[in-house]
Amino acid sequence: MLTQPYQLYVERTSETLFGEPCLIRRWGRIGASGQSMVHAFAKEEDAVRLFLEVIKRKRARGYRPKPESLRVSG
């Protein structure tokens, strides 16, 4: 199986300009501009639910958090 390192940054931010909670997903190769997707929700609970579902799918595909000793701070 081919494994690729990944980094997951979780950041809680304020609402959109219209007062909606949102989940912003960004991905791409290191050094590239990458892609992003914005999901807006009526309730914060819905944003959290999608976030947990995304994490669940990633873990099912073999993604795992990097051990604390190997994380890059900054």
N, C-alpha and C positions, 0 to 999 in steps of 0.2 A: 504494500500500500504506500502510495506517495503521501508524505505529510508535509504540510507547509506551516510555518509559524504564523501566528496571527496576534494582533493586539486588540484588546477590547477596552475602550474607555467609556466609563459611565459617568455622566455628569447631569446633575439636576439643574435645570434652568427655569427661568420664568415662562410665562405664557406667551403666546403669539401676540401680535399687535391687536388682534381682535379678542383677546382674553381667553383663547382656547388652549388647553394643555396640548402639547405635541411631543412626538417621538421622532427624532432625527437620526436616520441611519446613514452612515458614511462608510464606504469601503473602496479598496483599490490597491494597486501595487505601491510599494514604498517608492517615493520619489515622483510619483505621478499625481495628477490632480484628483483622480478617482471619480467616484459617483456618489450621489446622495439621494435619499428619499425622505420626504417629510410626511408624517401621518398626523393629522389634526383630530382631536377628539372632543366630545362634549364633556366628558368627565375624566379626571386624572386616573381613576381606577382602570379605565379602558386602555389608557396608554401603558400603564404598568402591566396589564394583562397581555398586551401584544409584546412588550419587552420580554416577559417571562417565556412566552411562546417561542420567540426568536432564539432565546438562549437554549431552550429545550431542544429545538431542531438542530442547532449547531452542535450540541453535546451528542445528539443521536448520530450525527455524521462524524464523530470522532474528535471534535474540537475540545480542547481542555485548557483551563487557565494555566498560564506560565507560573512555575514555582516562584514564590516571593523573592528568593535569592537571585533569580535571573531577570527580574523586572528592571526596566530602565526608568529612572525617575527624571522628571524634568518638566 
